[in-house]
Structure formats: structure tokens, C-alpha cells
Amino acid sequence: MTVAVACSSASAQVVRRDGQDRRDNRDNGGVQVSGRQQAFYEQNEPSEADLQWTKTVYRVLDLTKGKNPALYYPEEPNEDGQSLFFIIMRLLANNQISAYEYLDGREMFTDEYRIKVEDMFLRFHILYSEAKGSTEKNPKYAVEDADIPGNEILSYYIIEKWSFDTRTNKMQSRVDALCPVLHRQDEFGGDPIKFPMFWVKLNDIRPYIAQQYVFTDDDNNLTRYNLDDFFKLNMYQGDIYKVKNLRNLSLMQLYPDPVALKHAQDSIEERLHRFDQNLWTPSREELQAQAEQRRRLEAEQRGEELEEPQAAASEQKGDDNKPRTKRGNNDQQKPKNKPAAKPKKPASNQGTSRSVRNRRR
């Protein structure tokens, strides 16, 4: 009986401890990541020795366009999971990741520019309390779901790095960091004011967002992609608002006119997607296609209509196979310079030759 009582008490302690672990996991977002798993999800940067060209692009993701709402919904955590901002806030509150100051183009992801979570809560008026087990070296905070302003995060800024790798001879793009943008109205109403909150390295949150699957298509409710795939496969839709430059100016500052701004954005997009293609000599078929395209554009500018090459070829082929009349063939076979006709012999000679022929018979 003593052994049975000891075993029952031990099992009760195990059950109680498991329940406590489940509560801790729920507070931490339901995900526990080891160092090995963190290294597995990290996306390593290519070596500088293999890079021949690189460009840093800043985009803004509107969470109401394209497939971007997958980052916004659900507004509050439910059985389907939680939004990207809720995951980030839980990780920051539990001191599992680091956040960095928003410096508008001069981002430095070092300890010097690492923000304090408590100061961030105070700056954006987010209610919080100290969590159990919080220490001075490892501060932890408890934030209620209702106090997290997830419904006010209507856009994200992302840092996108494009590079041409000589090992693969391909252009590669990857998201380096993201910044949630708070859209908050003041007490007088009017248009919402945008407040960029902080930068978070995507490699730091990648093991956690890889566990959260999202809807990317309303017609298919099967969640095939997670938030890590969403960024890795470039499933987002965003406009370029800045490229890294010496003067640290945005495209809106460089091109105040909306038409010129749109043209600059399209030109940058075209160059990014065609950079690796322009490094190689085009084939003969590609050159012919480009020449045909230029000929059509010039004809359209002149207001002329060009017949399709296949139609013209078929018409020409039809003319060659068209049956010809006998008279037409004789006309073609008839020589241009006719030989002179032989002179007729006199009638007397003709009669003599006939009589001689008759006598021989």
C-alpha cells in the first residue's frame, strides 16, 4: 500500500506539472523553440565573395489588398490561431525576441538600438503588468488580448534584399526585417496617423510563425501555407516606397509628382525582375521577337495595321499552290522571242516532190 500511495502521488505531480507546462506554452504562444530548431529555420545570408550585385528595397504592405489580409486575421486569437502582430507581441512580452528602433532608413540591428519593451508599451499606451518569474535581467510582461492593438495594425514595412549570386547565377530576394505600423486616430478625428512601432528580424520570429498556418484563398479553406512560407515565397503584395541611397530619401521625396512616382516604382520592379535576364546574350529567336515587337509598335504609332505573319505566309503559300489554267501554262512556256518562220517553197517544186514520192510508192 505504501508503494501504491507513492506511485499515485508521483503521477499526480506529473499531471499537475504537465498542466502547468501547457499553461506556460499557451502564454508563450503555444510554441517552444530550441536552439537547434532556431538554427534550422534561419535563412543564411549569401557570402559577399559570391555577390556581384545587391539592392535594398523598402516596401509597404497594405493589409487590405491582395493576400495581405492573411497577416491581419484573425483580429483576436481563436481556434484558427492568431495574427502576426499577436505572435510578435507575445514573443516580446516573454522576452523571447528582440526589437529595434525605427530609424527611417538608418536601421541598425545591434544591442545599442535595441528597445526596451516596457518603454514601447508606455509610448503606445498599451496596458501591461509584470508576469510571474520576471527578473531585472529577464523581464517578462503580461498583456491581455483586449489590450493588444491588433485591429490598429493595418500595414507593415518590410526590408527586402535583392542579390545576384554567382554560385547559382540567379537573382534572389529575401525579407530581412519587418515593422508593424499603427494606424491611430487622434481625439479630433480625421485621417489616421501612422506610427511605425519597431523593427523585428524575420530570422528571430521565423521558427514561431512557421507554426501558424493561414488562409491565402477564400475559395479554398485548406490552410496549406504558414506565415514563414508567406514571406519566403513572396506571396505578399507591396509597393516600393524607398530604395537605399546615399541621401536617405524616399521615392516620394525624389519624385513628388504621382505620375513620376508610379513610373519610378514600375521601373524599379522591372529592373529587379529582369536583372539576371539582361546579363546573358539573347538567342536568335528572342532577337527576332524583339524586332517584331518594335516593328509593331512603330506601326501602331503611325496608325498602320500589320497583317499577321502566319496569315501572310498562308496567303503566299495559297498563291503558290493555286491551280493554273492550260492557257496560262502555255503563256509561261512560250518563249518571248519567236524563231523566224521558214520560207515556203514554190508551188512547182511542191508538185514535183509529190510526183516523185508517188512513183516510189
GITAUR-V495380 format. One record per residue. PHI is phi in degrees with one decimal (none if undefined). Layout:
phi: <PHI,PHI>
//
This chain:
phi: <none,-62.4,-63.6,-64.7,-64.4,-63.6,-65.3,-66.0,-65.9,-64.9,-64.8,-64.1,-63.8,-63.8,-63.4,-63.8,-68.2,-63.5,-63.0,-64.9,-64.9,-63.9,-64.9,-65.3,-65.5,-67.2,-66.8,-89.1,92.5,79.8,-132.8,-116.5,-118.0,-90.1,-65.1,-66.6,-69.3,-61.7,-66.9,-67.9,-85.8,-66.4,-101.9,-72.2,-78.0,-67.1,-69.4,-64.7,-68.9,-94.5,-91.8,-111.2,-158.9,-148.5,-149.6,-105.1,-122.2,-108.0,-124.1,-116.5,-103.6,-82.8,-75.9,-109.3,-121.3,58.2,-95.5,-63.6,-57.1,-61.9,-83.7,-97.6,-92.8,-74.6,-63.2,-128.0,-58.1,-146.4,-67.2,-80.7,124.4,-146.4,-76.0,-62.7,-67.2,-63.3,-63.2,-64.3,-66.1,-65.5,-67.0,-67.7,-65.0,-89.9,59.0,-98.8,-135.4,-113.6,-122.5,-129.2,-63.7,-86.4,-114.1,56.7,96.6,-117.1,-67.9,-129.2,-92.2,-126.3,-63.9,-64.4,-105.1,-75.7,-89.1,-91.9,-62.4,-63.4,-65.7,-66.9,-61.8,-69.0,-65.3,-105.6,57.7,-106.1,-72.0,-154.3,-149.6,-72.6,-85.1,-69.1,87.7,-74.8,-127.2,-68.7,-82.1,-129.4,-74.4,-133.2,-132.4,-113.1,-129.4,-72.0,-60.2,-69.5,-92.3,-85.3,-79.2,-67.6,-74.0,-96.5,-87.8,-106.1,-159.5,-133.3,-98.6,-129.5,-104.1,-113.5,-111.4,-108.6,-149.6,-104.6,-98.9,-74.4,-70.0,-102.9,55.1,-137.0,-87.5,-125.3,-130.4,-151.0,-87.9,-93.3,-155.6,-140.3,-135.2,-70.7,-113.3,-89.7,-103.4,-128.7,-87.7,-82.6,-71.2,-94.9,79.9,86.9,-70.7,-64.1,-99.0,-91.1,-124.3,-64.4,-88.8,-168.2,-101.7,-130.5,-70.7,-66.6,-63.0,-72.3,-99.3,-60.1,-62.5,-85.1,-74.3,-69.2,-92.6,-106.2,-90.2,-131.3,-85.1,-116.1,-148.9,-70.4,-76.1,-123.7,-84.5,-80.1,-84.3,-94.4,-118.9,-102.4,-66.7,-67.2,-62.2,-58.8,-86.4,-67.4,-93.2,53.3,-82.4,-79.1,-128.7,-147.4,-93.5,-77.2,-113.2,-167.6,-124.6,-63.7,-146.1,-66.6,-85.3,57.1,-106.5,-81.8,-65.9,-67.4,-73.6,-77.4,-129.9,-65.6,-71.9,-60.6,-67.1,-66.3,-64.6,-64.2,-64.2,-66.2,-63.3,-65.7,-65.5,-65.8,-60.9,-63.7,-68.7,-64.4,-82.5,-116.9,-63.0,-70.4,-71.8,-76.8,-82.4,-110.5,-71.8,-68.5,-78.0,-64.6,-64.6,-65.9,-64.8,-64.0,-65.1,-65.7,-64.0,-64.3,-64.5,-63.7,-64.3,-68.8,-63.6,-64.1,-66.6,-65.7,-65.6,-82.0,81.2,-98.1,-113.6,-102.5,-77.6,-64.1,-59.8,-68.0,-65.2,-63.0,-66.5,-68.2,-64.6,-63.9,-66.4,-65.5,-67.1,-68.6,-89.8,-69.2,-67.2,-106.3,-76.5,-65.6,-67.4,-64.7,-66.1,-64.6,-64.3,-72.4,-78.9,-69.9,-68.7,-70.4,-100.2,-77.4,-70.4,-65.8,-72.2,-72.0,-68.9,-77.6,-79.9,-62.6,-65.9,-65.0,-65.0,-65.1,-67.2,-62.8,-64.3,-67.8,-66.4,-66.6,-65.3,-68.2,-68.0,-64.4,-63.3>
//
